[in-house]
Amino acid sequence: MDFLEIGMNVLVNKNAARVTGVSGSGLKATLINSKKSISFHPTWETAYYDSNWNIIADYRKNKR
């Protein structure tokens, strides 16, 4: 995932978050609305966005 950067915006299982690091074979992020820290698989129901929320990559089954 050459595009991946710390601080980029993501949707993880329909939750907006910001990537904060790596956790084993997964990624860590902070949810934007609650500031809760989460770990997630980089391609399970995840979409990646730039700082203006333009989509970079989308691994969701139902892309809405």
C-alpha positions in Angstrom: 0.0 0.0 0.0 2.3 2.7 -1.3 -0.3 5.4 -0.8 -0.6 4.8 3.0 0.5 7.6 5.3 0.2 8.3 9.0 -2.5 11.0 9.5 -4.5 10.1 6.4 -8.3 9.9 6.6 -10.0 6.5 6.5 -13.5 5.0 6.7 -13.3 1.8 8.7 -16.6 -0.1 8.8 -18.5 3.2 8.2 -16.5 5.1 10.9 -14.4 8.1 10.0 -10.9 7.9 11.5 -7.3 9.1 11.1 -4.5 6.6 10.7 -2.0 6.8 13.7 0.3 3.8 13.2 0.8 0.1 12.6 -0.3 -2.7 14.9 1.1 -6.1 14.0 -0.3 -6.9 10.5 -3.0 -4.2 10.9 -3.3 -0.5 11.3 -4.2 1.8 14.2 -6.4 4.9 14.0 -8.3 7.4 16.1 -12.0 7.8 15.5 -12.7 11.4 14.5 -15.9 11.9 16.5 -15.0 10.1 19.7 -11.1 10.2 19.8 -11.3 6.4 20.6 -8.3 4.4 19.4 -9.0 1.4 17.1 -7.1 -1.3 15.3 -8.2 -2.6 11.9 -7.3 -4.8 9.0 -6.1 -2.5 6.1 -8.4 -4.0 3.5 -11.5 -5.1 5.5 -14.4 -2.7 4.8 -11.9 0.2 4.6 -11.6 3.2 2.3 -8.7 5.6 2.2 -8.9 9.4 1.5 -6.7 12.4 1.2 -6.9 15.4 3.5 -9.8 16.8 1.4 -11.7 13.5 1.7 -11.1 12.6 -2.0 -11.0 8.8 -2.3 -7.6 7.2 -2.9 -8.5 3.5 -2.5 -11.6 1.6 -1.6 -11.8 -1.9 -0.2 -15.5 -1.8 0.9 -17.9 -4.4 -0.5 -20.8 -1.9 -0.8 -19.2 1.4 -2.0 -21.5 4.2 -1.1 
